Amino acid sequence: MYSELGKLRVSYRSIFIILLFFLSSIVFFIFFQTTNYKLQFSTILLLILNIYLIYLTWNVPFMLLFSIFIFNYSYIFTIPAFYPNTRFSGIGIYYTEDLIQSVLNQYLLGMSVLILFFKLNKSFFEKNRYLSDSLSLFERKKENVLILYISYFGILFFLFFVNAGKQHNAPITITFEYIYVFLFLIKIYGPNNFLNKLMIHIIVLAIICKTLIYSGRIEIIEALAILFIFYYEKKIKPLFILIISLVFNVLLEAISIHRNIAGDINWNTSKLFFDRSNPPSLILGNEGDVVYSSMAMVGLINQNVVEFSERIRSFTHMLITQLMPIGQFHLFEDANVARYIQKFTVTLGGGLIYTQGYFWLGTTGVIIVSILIAYVIKKAYNQMTSNIFTVTAIYSLTLFPRWFAYFFDFLIKIPLILAFILLLFNIFFSRLGISVKADDKIPNIAGIKFPTYNRTIVSTRGAMVHDYERGIFYDQRDV
C-alpha cells in the first residue's frame, strides 16, 4: 500500500511539473508577443534555463559537464542581443535578427525539454548518478588478449592515417572519432590494473596531441570526457568540475587565438575577451559559426530554396544512413544537413542539433530530437538493464560536443559501430565456448545484493539463484 501511495505521489508530482511547464510556456508566449525586446528577453531566459540545467545536473557529474559545455552556445546569443552592431559570424547572407530569433526559439524549446526531462526523472538520477557504474556492470571479468591486440592496432591506424577533425574524400568517408570505439574495447576487455590504466591515459594524450597538430578542439573534449567517465567521475566534486571546465574553456579560447595563422582571431575578436566598452564589429569563434549555419538552415526554408519534399527526402536518407555505421555514402549526401546546405549557401559547417531537427520536420522535428537526446541519456544511466546498448549510449554521450553543434550522425550512427562490434564479439566468442558474465544476460530484477561470487536469479519466487561457480541452485533466503 505504501509503495502504491508512493507511486501515486510521484505521479501527482509529474503531472504538476508538466502543467507548470505548459503554463510557463503560455505566459512566455504571451509576453513574447507583446514585448519590443524579444531577442534580449529570449536570450536572458535561455541563460536562466541553462543555469537552472546546471543546477539540476549538479550531482550528476557527466551531465554537469554537458550542461556547462552547452552554455557556450547559450552565451553566444548575448552578442547580437546586447551588442547589436557586433556580428558573431563574418560570412553569409542569412545574418538577420529574425533568423537569430528563430534559432534561439528552437534552442529554447530543446532546453525546456531537457529541463522537463531532468525534473521528471529526479529520483532516477538520485539513484543513478554515474556512467562509470553503468559501464562497470558490463565490463568483462576476464581480459581478452585478441580484442586488446585488435584495439591497439585500430588505435595506431587512426593515429597515423586518419586526420583529426577531417574526413577522407573517398566513396565512403571515415571520421577520426571512431578511434574511441577501440578505447572502449580496451576498457571493457582489458585487465583492471595499473598498466592498462596507464595505456589508456597515454592513448588519450596521443589523441590530444594529434588534435592540436591538426588545429582541432572537439576531439580533445571528447577524449577527456571518456577519460573522465573511466576513472575520475566519482573523484572530482561538482564545484571543481565547474571551475576546471571554466578554466579549460578559457584555455581553449587562448589556444585558438595563439595558433591562428590567418590573424583574424585576436584578443579583441574573442567572444570572451573582447572590449565590452568598445566592442568590435565582428566576433569570431566556432560557436558563432555554428549558430550562423543554423540560421542558414532556417533561411533556406523560409526562402523555399529547399522545398519540403527535399527536406523529407533528406530526413529519409538520414534514417537509412543511421544503419550504415561506417562512412557517409555520397548517394545519401543530403542526409547530413550541415553539408547539404553548403550546396546552396556558404557556411563554415555545423549547426545546432535542434535546428537540424527543424530543417527536417519543423517544430515537430525539434521536439523529436529533444526526446531522442533524453532517451539516450536515460539509457546510458539505466543500471538495471546494463547491456550493449547501454554502453553504446554512453559512447554517444561522450560525443556530445560533436552531435550537439555539428552533425546529428554522432548521436546515433557513429556510436552504433560499437554496438555492432560488441554484438559480433559476443556471438564469436560464445561459439568458441568462451562464456560471458551471467549478470550481462539476466538482470537482477529482484534487486538482491549478492556476495561477490557469480550467481544469477532464475526465479523471483523464493528468490532462487544459480551459483555458477558452485554449480548449484539454492534459496537466497537460506543464506
Residue, then its C-alpha position, 0 to 999 in steps of 0.5 A: m500500500y505504501s509503495e502504491l501511495g508512493k507511486l501515486r505521489v510521484s505521479y501527482r508530482s509529474i503531472f504538476i511539473i508538466l502543467l507548470f511547464f505548459l503554463s510557463s510556456i503560455v505566459f512566455f508566449i504571451f509576453f513574447q508577443t507583446t514585448n519590443y525586446k524579444l531577442q534580449f528577453s529570449t536570450i536572458l531566459l535561455l541563460i536562466l534555463n541553462i543555469y537552472l540545467i546546471y543546477l539540476t545536473w549538479n550531482v550528476p557529474f557527466m551531465l554537469l559537464f554537458s550542461i556547462f559545455i552547452f552554455n557556450y552556445s547559450y552565451i553566444f546569443t548575448i552578442p547580437a542581443f546586447y551588442p547589436n552592431t557586433r556580428f558573431s559570424g563574418i560570412g553569409i547572407y542569412y545574418t538577420e535578427d529574425l533568423i537569430q530569433s528563430v534559432l534561439n526559439q528552437y534552442l529554447l524549446g530543446m532546453s525546456v525539454l531537457i529541463l522537463f526531462f531532468k525534473l521528471n526523472k529526479s529520483f532516477f538520477e538520485k539513484n543513478r548518478y554515474l556512467s562509470d557504474s553503468l559501464s562497470l556492470f558490463e565490463r568483462k571479468k576476464e581480459n581478452v588478449l585478441i580484442l586488446y591486440i585488435s584495439y591497439f592496432g585500430i588505435l595506431f591506424f587512426l593515429f597515423f592515417v586518419n586526420a583529426g577533425k577531417q574526413h577522407n574524400a573517398p566513396i565512403t568517408i571515415t571520421f577520426e572519432y571512431i578511434y574511441v570505439f577501440l578505447f572502449l574495447i580496451k576498457i571493457y576487455g582489458p585487465n583492471n590494473f595499473l598498466n592498462k590504466l596507464m595505456i589508456h591515459i597515454i592513448v588519450l594524450a596521443i589523441i590530444c596531441k594529434t588534435l592540436i597538430y591538426s588545429g582541432r578542439i572537439e576531439i580533445i573534449e571528447a577524449l577527456a570526457i571518456l577519460f573522465i567517465f573511466y576513472y575520475e567521475k566519482k573523484i572530482k566534486p561538482l564545484f571543481i568540475l565547474i571551475i576546471s571546465l571554466v578554466f579549460n574553456v578559457l584555455l581553449e579560447a587562448i589556444s585558438i587565438h595563439r595558433n591562428i595563422a590567418g590573424d583574424i582571431n585576436w584578443n579583441t575578436s574573442k567572444l570572451f575577451f573582447d572590449r565590452s566598452n568598445p566592442p568590435s564589429l565582428i566576433l569570431g569563434n566556432e560557436g558563432d559559426v555554428v549558430y550562423s549555419s543554423m540560421a542558414m538552415v532556417g533561411l533556406i526554408n523560409q526562402n523555399v530554396v529547399e522545398f519540403s519534399e527535399r527536406i523529407r527526402s533528406f530526413t529519409h536518407m538520414l534514417i537509412t544512413q543511421l544503419m550504415p555505421i561506417g562512412q557517409f555514402h555520397l548517394f545519401e549526401d543530403a542526409n547530413v544537413a550541415r553539408y547539404i546546405q553548403k550546396f546552396t549557401v556558404t557556411l563554415g559547417g555545423g549547426l545546432i542539433y535542434t535546428q537540424g531537427y527543424f530543417w527536417l520536420g519543423t517544430t515537430g522535428v525539434i521536439i523529436v530530437s529533444i526526446l531522442i537526446a533524453y532517451v539516450i541519456k536515460k539509457a546510458y544511466n539505466q543500471m538495471t538493464s546494463n547491456i550493449f546498448t547501454v554502453t553504446a549510449i554512453y559512447s554517444l554521450t561522450l560525443f556530445p560536443r560533436w552531435f550537439a553543434y555539428f552533425f546529428d550522425f554522432l548521436i546515433k550512427i557513429p556510436l552504433i559501430l560499437a554496438f555492432i562490434l560488441l554484438l559480433f564479439n559476443i556471438f564469436f566468442s560464445r561459439l568458441g565456448i568462451s562464456v560471458k558474465a551471467d549478470d550481462k544476460i539476466p538482470n537482477i530484477a529482484g534487486i538482491k545484493f549478492p556476495t561477490y561470487n557469480r550467481t544469477i536469479v532464475s526465479t523471483r519466487g523464493a528468490m532462487v539463484h544459480d551459483y555458477e561457480r558452485g554449480i548449484f541452485y539454492d534459496q537466497r533466503d537460506v543464506 
